[in-house]
């Protein structure tokens, strides 16, 4: 959801970091490492790199994960962490093709796609994980109704789509959102964005969850169409439309995208706003698994373990403002203002994330009828 399809970022610890990594190699393999982590380090180091395919991680997130991962496990300055980003549907399509062909270019798939992970696990497509950290996430992930299938599939993070807008744009000074009814008024004509659900599993599942909760999605889309929206599906381009006032309101974006823009340009904190929906916020857990047959399986398992550790979780939450199911977890102070207090909001999921896949085509057909 972030950058043009196929964009690949090779995130390698730089020259400036090299000497520090050599000096801290022993420190990286500190006493707080678990036996499971220690058992993977030598093999991961020998493999020399790891590639994670996902729709979410920004360049900064990928860079910090790379640096933190290499340092924690003392992997050396030549180890590469490759952050490959595509849309949610494209990530799944690529891995599905690689599984069918039996030829792999990526090691880890991280995306919110329960039906895909369930089917792939049944086909023995994932390496077995031996995680010391998953136990700290499992209870809350289960309570939140998220799909996982340990020891093959875990849920390192989650996000939810929220309304975002720019009050400095013409006609937006007194605008606010706490209901879907606020997103389709006549005053918003020419100011909206329609998220393309045909290219995104998470948008589609958000629509399905709202429908399951009794929301009339088909009628809503007709009203949204009346506002003459631009159709787009990647969150970062949509966020730039909001920032530039090209389209000052987006009904489904990520609070983390607001946060990232404020970090780059602090004055945006005065004009960018994030709302919520009283009808319910759909929590979208992102599953992760290491592909069986991947070129770097040990490094893949170790990176999944890093994502489940507090250190890895802190990096992702601080850079993306995502949610963690880690028991007793407190988000870093910088990101906390951009995260909902989930205890104060109605949270939605799906009764059966896997069975919901059977309804994808019909809901997308309805969307296409409205917008295309």
C-alpha positions in Angstrom: 0.0 0.0 0.0 3.0 2.2 0.0 5.0 2.4 -3.2 4.9 1.5 -6.9 4.6 -2.3 -7.4 7.9 -4.1 -7.4 9.9 -1.4 -5.6 12.6 -3.1 -3.7 14.6 -1.5 -1.0 17.9 -3.1 -0.1 18.5 -2.0 3.5 22.0 -2.8 4.5 23.9 -1.6 7.6 26.0 1.3 6.2 29.7 1.9 6.4 29.3 4.2 9.4 27.6 1.4 11.2 30.1 -1.3 10.2 32.8 -0.7 12.8 30.2 -0.4 15.5 28.6 -3.7 14.6 32.0 -5.4 14.6 32.8 -3.9 18.0 29.4 -4.9 19.4 29.1 -8.4 17.8 29.4 -10.1 21.1 27.2 -7.5 22.8 24.6 -8.1 20.0 24.4 -11.7 21.2 23.5 -10.5 24.7 22.5 -12.5 27.7 18.8 -11.6 27.0 18.7 -13.7 23.8 16.6 -16.8 24.1 17.8 -20.3 23.3 15.7 -20.3 20.2 17.3 -17.1 18.9 20.8 -18.4 19.8 20.2 -21.6 17.9 19.5 -19.7 14.6 22.2 -17.0 14.6 25.1 -19.0 13.0 23.0 -20.4 10.2 21.3 -17.0 9.6 24.7 -15.3 9.4 25.9 -17.9 6.9 22.9 -17.2 4.7 23.9 -13.6 4.6 20.5 -11.9 3.9 16.8 -12.1 4.3 13.8 -10.7 2.3 10.5 -9.8 3.8 7.6 -9.1 1.4 4.9 -6.8 2.9 2.5 -3.9 2.1 3.3 -1.7 5.0 6.9 -1.0 6.1 8.3 2.4 5.1 11.9 3.0 4.2 12.6 4.2 7.7 11.0 1.1 9.3 13.0 -1.2 7.0 16.2 0.7 7.8 15.7 0.6 11.6 14.6 -3.1 11.5 17.7 -3.9 9.5 20.0 -2.1 11.9 18.3 -3.5 15.0 18.2 -7.0 13.7 21.9 -7.0 12.6 23.0 -5.5 15.9 20.9 -7.7 18.2 22.2 -10.9 16.7 25.8 -9.8 15.7 25.3 -10.7 12.1 28.0 -8.3 10.7 28.0 -5.3 8.4 27.5 -7.4 5.2 24.2 -8.9 6.2 21.3 -7.6 4.2 17.7 -7.1 5.2 15.6 -6.6 2.0 12.3 -4.8 2.5 10.1 -5.6 -0.5 6.8 -3.7 -0.6 3.7 -4.2 -2.8 0.0 -3.8 -2.3 -1.8 -6.4 -0.2 -3.3 -8.3 -3.1 0.0 -8.2 -5.0 2.0 -9.6 -2.1 -0.3 -12.6 -1.9 -0.4 -13.0 -5.7 3.4 -13.1 -5.8 3.7 -15.7 -3.0 0.9 -17.8 -4.5 2.8 -17.9 -7.8 6.1 -18.8 -6.1 4.5 -21.6 -4.1 2.9 -23.0 -7.3 6.2 -22.8 -9.1 8.3 -24.1 -6.2 10.8 -21.3 -6.8 11.1 -18.5 -4.2 12.6 -15.0 -4.2 11.3 -14.0 -0.7 11.7 -15.6 2.7 8.8 -14.0 4.8 5.3 -13.0 3.8 3.8 -10.4 6.2 0.3 -9.3 5.3 -3.3 -9.3 6.5 -4.6 -12.3 4.5 -6.1 -14.9 6.8 -7.7 -17.0 4.1 -4.5 -17.2 2.1 -2.4 -18.2 5.1 -5.0 -20.8 6.1 -4.9 -22.4 2.7 -1.2 -22.2 2.3 -0.6 -23.8 5.8 -2.9 -26.7 4.8 -0.6 -27.2 1.8 2.5 -27.3 4.0 3.8 -24.1 2.6 5.4 -22.6 5.7 8.4 -23.5 7.8 7.7 -24.6 11.4 8.6 -21.8 13.9 10.0 -22.4 17.4 9.3 -19.1 19.1 10.1 -18.0 22.6 8.2 -14.7 22.1 4.9 -15.8 20.5 3.5 -16.8 23.9 3.5 -13.1 24.8 1.2 -12.3 21.9 -1.1 -15.3 21.6 -3.7 -14.5 24.4 -4.5 -11.0 23.2 -4.5 -12.0 19.5 -7.0 -14.7 20.4 -9.1 -12.3 22.4 -9.1 -9.8 19.5 -10.4 -12.6 17.2 -7.4 -12.6 15.0 -6.4 -15.5 12.7 -3.1 -17.3 13.5 -1.9 -20.9 13.2 1.2 -21.4 15.3 3.8 -22.8 14.8 3.4 -21.9 11.1 1.7 -18.5 11.2 1.9 -15.7 13.8 0.5 -12.2 14.1 3.3 -9.6 14.9 1.2 -6.5 14.4 -2.2 -5.0 13.4 -3.7 -1.8 12.1 -7.1 -0.3 11.5 -8.3 2.1 8.8 -9.3 5.6 10.1 -10.5 8.8 8.6 -7.8 11.5 8.1 -8.1 15.1 6.9 -6.4 18.4 6.6 -8.1 21.4 8.3 -6.0 23.9 6.5 -7.6 23.1 3.1 -10.6 25.2 1.8 -13.8 24.3 3.5 -12.2 21.9 6.0 -11.6 24.2 9.0 -14.6 22.9 11.1 -14.7 19.4 9.6 -14.6 16.3 11.9 -15.4 12.6 11.7 -16.7 10.2 14.2 -19.2 8.4 12.0 -19.5 7.1 8.4 -22.4 9.6 8.0 -19.8 12.4 8.3 -17.9 11.2 5.2 -20.5 11.6 2.5 -22.0 15.1 3.0 -22.5 17.4 0.0 -19.8 19.8 1.4 -17.2 17.1 0.6 -17.9 17.0 -3.1 -14.6 16.9 -4.9 -12.6 16.4 -1.7 -12.8 12.7 -1.1 -10.9 9.5 -2.0 -12.5 6.1 -2.6 -10.2 3.3 -1.6 -9.9 0.7 -4.3 -11.0 -2.6 -2.6 -10.3 -4.6 -5.8 -6.6 -4.3 -5.1 -6.6 -4.7 -1.3 -7.5 -7.6 0.9 -7.5 -5.4 4.0 -9.9 -2.8 2.4 -12.2 -5.7 1.3 -12.1 -7.4 4.8 -12.9 -4.0 6.4 -16.0 -3.7 4.1 -17.0 -7.3 4.9 -16.6 -6.8 8.6 -18.8 -3.6 8.5 -21.4 -5.5 6.5 -21.4 -8.4 9.0 -22.0 -5.8 11.7 -25.1 -4.6 9.9 -23.7 -1.6 7.9 -25.2 -1.0 4.5 -22.0 -0.9 2.5 -23.6 -0.9 -1.0 -25.8 2.1 -0.2 -22.9 3.9 1.4 -20.8 3.5 -1.7 -23.5 5.1 -3.8 -23.4 8.1 -1.5 -19.6 8.2 -1.6 -19.7 8.1 -5.4 -21.9 11.3 -5.3 -18.9 13.2 -3.7 -17.0 12.6 -6.9 -14.0 10.9 -5.3 -10.6 10.0 -6.8 -10.0 6.2 -6.7 -6.7 5.1 -5.2 -5.6 2.2 -3.0 -2.1 2.9 -1.6 -2.1 4.8 1.7 1.0 6.9 1.1 -0.2 8.5 -2.2 -3.6 9.1 -0.5 -1.9 10.7 2.4 0.0 13.0 0.0 -3.3 14.1 -1.6 -4.5 15.0 1.9 -1.4 16.9 2.8 -1.4 18.8 -0.5 -5.1 19.6 -0.4 -5.6 17.8 -3.7 -8.1 15.6 -1.8 -8.2 16.9 1.8 -10.2 13.9 3.2 -9.5 10.1 3.1 -12.0 7.9 4.9 -9.6 4.9 5.1 -6.0 5.6 5.8 -3.6 4.8 8.7 -2.9 7.0 11.6 0.7 5.9 11.1 0.9 7.7 7.8 -0.1 10.9 9.6 2.5 10.3 12.2 5.2 9.7 9.6 4.4 12.9 7.8 4.5 14.9 11.0 7.9 13.4 11.8 9.2 14.7 8.5 7.4 18.1 8.7 6.4 18.9 12.4 4.1 21.8 11.4 1.7 19.3 9.9 0.7 18.4 13.4 -1.3 21.6 13.5 -3.4 20.8 10.5 -3.7 17.0 10.0 -6.4 15.2 11.9 -7.3 11.6 12.6 -10.8 10.4 13.5 -12.5 7.1 14.2 -15.9 5.5 13.5 -18.5 4.9 16.2 -19.9 2.1 14.0 -16.7 0.2 14.8 -13.0 0.0 14.0 -12.0 -3.2 12.1 -8.7 -4.6 13.6 -6.6 -6.1 10.8 -4.0 -8.4 12.2 -1.0 -9.0 9.8 0.0 -12.6 9.7 3.6 -13.7 9.1 5.1 -17.0 8.0 8.5 -18.2 6.6 8.0 -19.9 3.2 9.1 -23.5 3.0 11.7 -23.6 0.2 12.8 -20.0 0.8 16.4 -19.2 0.1 17.2 -18.0 3.7 14.9 -20.0 6.0 17.0 -19.6 9.2 17.4 -15.9 8.7 13.6 -15.8 8.0 12.8 -17.6 11.2 15.1 -15.3 13.2 13.6 -12.1 11.7 10.1 -13.3 12.6 11.3 -13.9 16.1 12.8 -10.4 16.1 9.5 -8.9 15.0 7.8 -10.7 18.0 10.4 -9.4 20.5 9.9 -6.2 22.4 12.8 -4.6 20.6 11.4 -5.4 17.2 7.9 -4.5 18.3 9.1 -1.1 19.5 10.7 -0.4 16.2 7.6 -1.2 14.2 5.2 0.6 16.5 7.4 3.7 16.8 7.9 4.0 13.0 4.5 2.8 11.8 2.1 3.6 14.7 0.7 0.1 14.4 -0.9 -2.0 17.2 0.7 -5.0 19.0 -0.9 -7.9 20.7 2.0 -8.2 23.2 0.7 -8.7 26.7 1.3 -5.7 28.9 2.8 -3.7 26.1 3.2 0.1 26.3 3.8 1.9 22.9 6.8 4.2 22.6 5.9 7.8 23.7 6.4 9.3 20.2 3.8 7.0 18.6 1.3 6.8 21.5 -0.7 10.0 20.6 -1.5 8.5 17.2 -2.8 5.2 18.5 -6.4 4.7 19.7 -7.1 3.5 23.2 -8.7 0.3 22.0 -10.5 -0.1 25.4 -12.5 3.1 24.5 -13.7 2.0 21.1 -16.0 -0.6 19.5 -13.8 -3.1 17.8 -14.9 -5.2 14.9 -13.5 -8.4 13.3 -15.0 -11.2 11.3 -16.8 -14.3 12.7 -14.7 -16.4 10.3 -11.8 -14.7 8.6 -11.2 -17.8 6.4 -14.8 -18.3 5.3 -15.1 -14.6 4.5 -12.9 -15.2 1.4 -16.0 -16.7 -0.3 -17.7 -13.3 -0.2 -14.8 -11.3 -1.6 -15.9 -11.5 -5.2 -19.5 -10.4 -4.6 -18.5 -7.4 -2.5 -15.9 -6.4 -5.0 -18.4 -6.7 -7.8 -20.7 -4.3 -6.0 -17.8 -1.9 -5.6 -16.9 -2.1 -9.3 -20.5 -1.5 -10.3 -20.5 1.7 -8.3 -17.1 3.1 -9.1 -16.0 1.8 -12.5 
